[in-house]
């Protein structure tokens, strides 16, 4: 699988397993007050939370501090320093390990993250390049075929896009944040050969 992680003003291809990707913040997908039924003993010690990372959309599971109650869309610190809401990260999880509620909320939470990081994702539309001689990275976004791809490329050559609204007005594509969220979810589900926005397995 090819890994193309957006960083700064360009897409950087990551090869090999030496590269480490860490999340500083994550958004809550599901809060399980009594842990996960039928899971390993460590999960039965208290509440756990399933989250999606803010930078690489890493799916994580963590133990919640006693007395802390979390809700969907809460943004919490998951970095290496003192964490207020969680005690420790139980580990990275796959899409199939998400609860039904977490799966149901995933696309909406990812869309919220994308909206909050609008500048970064607008920059993707300004800088995305072909991933193969026949496939452009823009075409990997659901709803963007060759017609929209060429419109985007031609418009950005005139001047860079400045916002999702600017992109919509000049190219007339539907909600860019929603389209990008669909792409992220596809990557998390393992449905694509290429990774534009999510961390390698």
N, C-alpha and C positions, 0 to 999 in steps of 0.2 A: 504494500500500500504506500502511496506517495503522500508525504506530509508537507503541506504548504501552509505555514502559520503566518498570518498577517502580523507584521511588526513595523511600526513607524510608517514610513512612506512607501514601503514595498513589501512584496511577499518573499519570504525567505524559506527555501526548501531545507528541511531538517532531515538528515540521513543518520542512520545508526541509532544506537540506544544510549549514547553517552550524554545526550542533551537532557537536562532536568527542567521540568516545568512545575512551578509552584504557584499556588493560588494565595492571594492575600485576603481576599474577601469572597464570600459566597452568598447566594440567595436561597432561602428556605423553600423547598418543594413540599415536604411533608414533615410533620412533627408527631412522633409516636411516644405518647406519654408512658406507656408500659413496655416499650421496646417492641421487638418483632416476634410475634408468636411463632413457636417452633424453631427458632433460630438457635445459634450457639449460646452457651451459658453467659458469655460476656455481654450479650445483648440484653440479658434479663436483669441487669443491675440497676436499671433506671431508664429514663427517657432517652431516646435517640432522635436524630434529625437527619433527613436526607436533603442534600443541597446540590446546587450547580454553581461552579466557580465563575467568577466575574470576568476573568481574563481568558482562560482556555476552555471554559465550559466543562471543566472536569466534574464528574459526578462523584460526590463524596458522602460518606456516612460518618456521623460523629456522636459522641456521648455528650449529653446536655448537663450542664451544672444543676445541682439540686436547687429547686426553687425557681428556676428559669422556665418561662413558658414562651414558646416561639410560635409564629404564625407564618403562613405562606407569604412570600415576597419580602420578609424581613432580610435585611442585609447584615451579615455578621462577619466579624474578623476571624479568619482561620489560619493566619500566618504563624510564624515561629515564636513570636513574643507572647506575652500574657493574653489569654483569651477570656473575655468576660462571660460569654454565653455558653461556651463548650469547654469540656475538660481536655479531651484529646480526640484526634481524628482516628476513627476505627479503620478507615481505609478507603481506597478508591473502589467504586462499584461500577458495574455495567448497567446498560439500559434495562436489561431483563431483570435486574435485581431491585429496580425501583418498585415502590408500592403502586397500587392502582391509582391512588390519589396523586402521587408524585408524577406518574406518567401523564395524567390528565392535566396537570398544571404546568408541565415542562415547557410547552411551546409559548404559553403566555408569559412565564417568568423569563424565558430567554428573550422574548420580544422586549420586555421591560429593560433587561440588561442592555440590549442593542440600542434602545432609545436613549438610555442614560449615557451610552458611549457613542453617541451619534457622530462626533468628529472622526473617531477612528474608523467607523464603518463607511462614512462618506468618502474617506480617503481610500478605502478599498475600491470604490467605483472610479476614483481618479487615477489609480495606479495599477489595477489588475492587468495581468499580462496573459498570453496564451500558456496553457499547461502542456499542450502537444501541438504539432503543426496544424492539426485540424480542430482543436478544441480550445476555446478561450475560457479563462477562469470565470468570466461573467456568465457564460452559458451554463455553469454549474449551479447557478442560483435558480430555483424553481420559478417558472414564469418568464424567464429571460432567455429567449431563443436568439437566433442570429440577427433577426430584425432589430430587436431592442439592443442587442450587443453593439451593433454597428452604430446605432443612434447614440448610445452612450459614449462610444469611442470618438465619434465625430464631434459631439458636443463638448467633451472634456478637452479636445484639442483647441477649441475656441477659447475656453476658460474653464478652470476647475470648478467642480460642483462645490457649493458651500454648505448645503444642508439637504436633508431628505426632501424638504419642500421644494428646494431649487431643482433637485433631480426630477421630482415628479412633474413640475411645471415645464421643464425643458424636454423631457423624454416621454412623459405621459405614461409612466409605468404605475401599477397599483402600489399600495403601501410597501415601501422598501424594507422597513423594519420587519414586517410580517413575512416577506419573502426570504429575508436573511434568516429569520428564526426557523422557518421550514428547513432551510439548508442545514443549519446547526443540528436540528433534531435528526435529520437524515444521517448526518455524520455520526451522531451519538448512537444511533440504531445500527450502525455498521452497514448502511445501504449504499455507500459510495466508495469508489476506489481512491478518490482524492479527499484530503482533509484541508480545507481552507481556513477553518477557524477553531478546530478542536485539537487537543493535544494527542500525540501518538499513543498507541496502545502500549 
